[in-house]
Amino acid sequence: MLRTWRLLRIIPTLALYFSLAPFGYAVLALMSTLPARDADARAQRLRRVMQRAFRLMHDWLRGLGVLDFNPRKIEGVLPDGPCVVVANHRTLTDITSIVAALGPMTAVVKSEVYRLWWLRPLLEGAGLIEGPTGNPLDVASVIDASVRQARTGSRLVFFPEGTRAPDDHLLPFGRTAFEIARRANVPVVPVLLHWKNPWLSKDCRLLQMPDGPTQLHLEVLPPVYPREVQGSSRALRDMIETTFVTGLYTGSAEHLEDDSGGINRESTQAAHR
């Protein structure tokens, strides 16, 4: 019964989104095309608007009892200045949760989404980066564009797993985010997303509400600088990956009511052998 009631509360949310979203996108797209003396300042302004929108969305979802997450109550803070934020990836709301809680950020957007004619002006204006299209050379372009953003003072967010992970695994990390941090000489900040009963995961789609309440706790760990591993992106990746394996297993029971949404330590470690 509780599951059905929570599902019914999503219907007005979807109706509100589809009725208001076109106007919101149109306003942001117009803001992104207006002339500006400083394109970086305009991009930062657009990213701040997006952060406020994401906060409002999470306030709405929390008020409805759909997703228990308050972006104003997190553990830890980001360092001053540019950095590369890396986080585990379980649900479609991961990026909105991080931006709502930690402030405006630059992200890499899937190419097929980035090239949508009605969305591209907004993404370009906000300084977001187009993801690879399948050509191996595209990765180099993503790295170069990300380094340029970091050098202008932007914070970047990446999910090094590359895709949403199943509920009981942490997928192996790629090196792109860590190579960007090395080249830009900025710290990497691990952000642990502790989930209980994740919604909008690969195992629980939009209209498939989990059996219990969905909870999220966001934990920001201390920054790690490339110089701590002699500037090796591979060593940096391995260090951060180990931090996630340990932190997600030991942290879930501390921050949530139980560890039903935590990481399965044995299966995760086996995936990394």
C-alpha positions in Angstrom: 0.0 0.0 0.0 2.8 2.4 0.9 4.5 1.7 -2.4 1.3 2.4 -4.3 0.8 5.6 -2.4 4.3 6.9 -3.2 3.8 5.9 -6.8 0.6 8.0 -7.0 2.5 11.0 -5.7 4.8 10.9 -8.6 2.0 11.5 -11.1 1.4 15.2 -10.2 5.2 15.7 -10.2 5.4 14.4 -13.8 2.4 16.5 -14.8 4.0 19.6 -13.3 7.3 18.9 -15.0 6.0 18.4 -18.5 3.8 21.5 -18.2 6.5 23.9 -16.9 9.7 22.4 -18.3 9.3 23.8 -21.8 9.0 27.4 -20.4 12.1 26.8 -18.2 14.2 25.5 -21.0 13.1 28.4 -23.2 14.1 31.0 -20.7 17.5 29.4 -20.1 18.1 29.0 -23.8 17.3 32.7 -24.3 19.7 33.6 -21.5 22.4 31.5 -23.1 22.1 33.2 -26.5 22.0 36.8 -25.2 25.2 38.8 -26.0 27.7 38.9 -23.1 31.1 40.5 -22.7 32.3 37.5 -20.6 31.2 34.1 -21.8 32.6 32.4 -18.7 30.6 34.7 -16.4 27.5 34.0 -18.4 28.1 30.2 -18.2 28.6 30.5 -14.4 25.3 32.4 -14.1 23.4 29.8 -16.0 24.9 27.0 -13.9 23.8 28.9 -10.8 20.2 29.0 -12.2 20.4 25.2 -12.8 21.6 24.7 -9.2 18.6 26.6 -7.8 16.2 24.6 -10.1 17.7 21.3 -8.9 17.4 22.4 -5.3 13.7 23.2 -5.8 13.2 19.8 -7.5 14.7 18.0 -4.5 12.7 20.1 -2.0 9.6 19.0 -4.0 10.5 15.3 -4.0 11.4 15.4 -0.3 8.1 17.1 0.5 6.2 14.4 -1.3 8.1 11.7 0.5 9.5 10.3 -2.8 13.2 10.9 -2.1 14.5 11.8 1.4 17.5 14.1 0.5 18.1 17.6 1.7 20.8 19.3 -0.4 21.4 21.8 2.5 22.5 19.0 4.9 25.6 17.2 3.7 28.8 16.0 5.3 31.9 17.9 4.4 32.6 20.8 2.0 34.5 21.3 -1.2 37.9 23.1 -1.2 38.1 26.6 -2.5 38.8 27.0 -6.2 38.6 24.6 -9.1 38.6 20.8 -8.5 37.4 17.6 -10.1 34.6 16.0 -8.1 34.2 12.2 -8.6 31.2 10.2 -7.3 29.7 6.8 -7.5 26.7 6.4 -9.9 23.6 4.6 -8.9 20.6 6.7 -10.1 19.5 9.3 -12.6 19.2 11.8 -9.8 22.9 11.6 -8.8 23.9 14.6 -10.9 21.0 16.8 -9.7 21.7 15.8 -6.1 25.4 16.8 -6.3 24.8 20.1 -8.1 22.0 21.0 -5.8 24.2 20.4 -2.7 27.6 21.5 -3.9 27.0 24.3 -6.2 27.4 25.1 -9.9 29.5 22.6 -11.8 30.6 21.7 -15.3 29.8 18.1 -16.5 30.2 16.0 -19.6 26.9 15.3 -21.3 26.2 12.3 -23.5 26.6 13.3 -27.1 23.2 12.2 -28.2 21.6 14.4 -25.5 24.1 17.3 -26.1 23.1 17.4 -29.8 19.4 17.8 -29.3 18.5 20.9 -31.2 16.4 22.4 -28.4 18.8 21.6 -25.6 22.2 22.4 -27.2 22.1 26.2 -26.9 21.5 25.8 -23.1 24.3 23.3 -22.6 26.8 25.2 -24.7 25.9 28.5 -23.0 26.4 26.9 -19.5 29.8 25.6 -20.5 28.9 21.9 -20.4 31.0 19.5 -22.4 29.9 17.2 -25.2 30.8 13.5 -24.4 32.5 11.1 -26.8 30.6 9.9 -29.8 32.5 6.6 -30.2 35.6 7.9 -31.9 38.7 7.3 -29.7 39.9 10.8 -30.5 36.9 12.2 -28.8 38.2 11.4 -25.4 41.2 13.6 -26.0 38.8 16.5 -26.9 36.8 15.9 -23.7 40.0 16.0 -21.7 41.2 19.2 -23.4 37.9 21.0 -23.0 37.7 19.9 -19.3 41.2 21.2 -18.6 40.3 24.5 -20.1 37.2 24.8 -17.9 39.3 23.9 -14.8 41.8 26.6 -15.6 39.1 29.2 -15.8 38.1 28.3 -12.2 35.2 25.9 -12.9 34.5 22.8 -10.8 33.9 19.6 -12.8 31.9 16.5 -11.8 32.5 13.0 -13.2 31.2 9.5 -12.6 34.3 7.4 -13.2 32.2 4.2 -13.5 30.9 5.6 -16.7 27.3 4.3 -16.2 24.9 3.5 -13.4 26.0 0.5 -11.4 23.9 -2.4 -10.3 22.6 -2.2 -6.8 25.3 -4.5 -5.3 28.4 -3.4 -7.2 30.8 -0.5 -7.7 32.0 -0.7 -11.3 35.7 -0.3 -12.1 36.8 3.3 -12.5 38.1 4.9 -15.8 41.0 7.3 -15.8 39.6 10.3 -17.7 38.6 12.4 -14.6 42.0 11.7 -13.0 44.0 12.6 -16.1 42.1 15.9 -16.2 43.0 16.6 -12.6 46.6 15.8 -13.3 46.9 18.1 -16.4 45.0 20.9 -14.8 46.9 20.4 -11.5 43.7 20.6 -9.4 42.6 18.3 -6.6 40.2 15.4 -6.9 37.4 15.4 -4.4 35.6 12.0 -3.7 31.9 12.4 -3.0 30.2 9.3 -1.7 26.5 8.8 -2.4 25.1 6.5 0.3 21.8 5.1 -1.0 19.1 3.2 0.7 16.4 1.7 -1.7 17.6 3.7 -4.7 15.0 5.0 -7.1 15.6 5.6 -10.9 18.5 3.1 -10.8 19.0 0.4 -13.4 17.0 -1.9 -11.2 14.2 0.5 -10.3 12.8 2.6 -13.1 10.5 5.7 -13.0 7.3 3.9 -12.2 8.8 1.0 -10.2 9.0 2.4 -6.7 11.2 0.5 -4.3 9.6 -1.4 -1.4 10.9 0.9 1.3 11.6 4.7 1.6 14.3 6.1 -0.6 17.1 7.9 1.3 20.3 9.6 0.1 23.2 10.8 2.2 26.0 12.8 0.5 29.5 12.7 2.0 32.3 14.9 0.8 35.8 13.5 1.6 39.0 15.4 1.8 40.7 16.4 -1.5 43.5 14.4 -3.0 46.1 16.3 -5.0 48.0 14.8 -8.0 51.3 15.5 -6.4 50.5 13.0 -3.6 51.0 10.2 -6.2 53.8 11.9 -8.1 51.4 13.1 -10.8 50.3 9.7 -12.0 46.7 9.6 -13.1 46.7 5.8 -12.8 47.9 5.9 -9.2 45.4 8.7 -8.5 42.6 6.6 -9.9 43.6 3.5 -7.9 43.8 5.5 -4.7 40.4 7.1 -5.1 38.8 3.8 -6.2 40.0 2.1 -3.0 38.6 5.0 -1.0 35.2 4.4 -2.6 35.2 0.6 -2.0 36.1 1.2 1.6 33.9 4.2 2.2 30.7 2.9 0.7 30.8 -0.3 2.6 31.6 1.1 6.0 29.6 4.3 5.6 26.2 3.1 4.6 25.2 1.8 8.0 26.5 5.0 9.7 24.5 7.4 7.6 21.3 5.5 6.8 18.8 3.5 8.9 20.2 0.2 7.7 22.6 -1.1 5.0 20.0 -2.5 2.6 21.1 0.1 0.0 24.8 -0.2 0.6 27.6 -1.7 -1.4 28.1 -5.4 -1.3 31.8 -5.6 -0.3 32.6 -9.1 -1.6 31.0 -8.6 -5.0 32.6 -5.2 -5.3 36.1 -6.4 -4.5 35.7 -9.3 -6.8 34.9 -6.9 -9.7 38.1 -5.0 -9.1 40.4 -8.0 -9.0 
